[in-house]
Amino acid sequence: MVIDVAGEKIGVIGYLTPDTEFLSSPGNLEFEDEVQCIMREAEKLTREENLTKIIAVGHSGFKVDQAIAREVPEVDIVIGGHT
């Protein structure tokens, strides 16, 4: 998703733990590795949009949040809500 905040285009990518597949009833949704998915989406947003920042917002745990921050250079801010 891309939002405009005071003239700045900001990409927002959401993610959640693959455990959701077993903790809920997600129907036909497929769950993939969070870091790889965010990397792919961040590269796509960077290529297709003139973004100022990319924010990743998720619920996968601190280790995954750290991996995203370390391995996805396009992401400027990681906000995690799973402890």
N, C-alpha and C positions, 0 to 999 in steps of 0.2 A: 504494500500500500504506500502511496506517496501522498503526503499532506503538505500544504503550503502554510507556513507560519511567518507572517510579516514579510512576505516576499522570498522566503527561503524554502526550497524544496527539500523535504526531509523524508527519507525512506524508512518505513517501519516494517520489521519482519518479526512475526510471532513464531514461537516454538513451544513444544511441551514434551514431556517425557514419553518415550515409546511405551512405558508401562500403562499409559492411558488405555491402550488396546485391551488390557486385561482388567483394568479397574472400572471400566465403563462399558457402554454399549455403543461403540462408534460406527456400527453399520459396516459399510464397505470401504471405509477409510483405510489407507495404507500408512504405516508408520516407518520412517526411515531415520538414519543417523542424523541427529540434529545439526552437527557441525557441517557435514557435507551438504545438507539441504540449504543451510544459511549461506554457505560459501557460494553455492550455485545461484541462489536468489540475489545475493549481494552483487555478484559479478554481473548478473542480468540487469539489475537496477542501475549499476554504475555505467554500463554500456548504453542503456536505452534512455536514461533520464539525466538531466543536469542537476544532480543532487548536491546539497550543501553538507548533509550528514546522513548516516544510516544508524538507526537504533534497533537493536535486537531485544525483544521483550519475551521472557519465557518463564517456564516452570519445569526445569529439568534437573536442578541441583547445582551446587556451587562448582563442582568439578567440570561440568559441562559448560557453565558460564565462563569459567577460566579458559577452557579450551577454545571457545568461540573468540574470546578476547585475544588469545595468543595466535590462533590459526587463521582468522579471517580479517585481514588488514583493512578491508573496506568498511568494517563495522567500527563506528566511533564510540558507541555507548552500548553496554550490555546491562540490562536490568533483569535480574532474576528474582523470582518470588518463591522458590522452593528451597526449604532448608532441611 
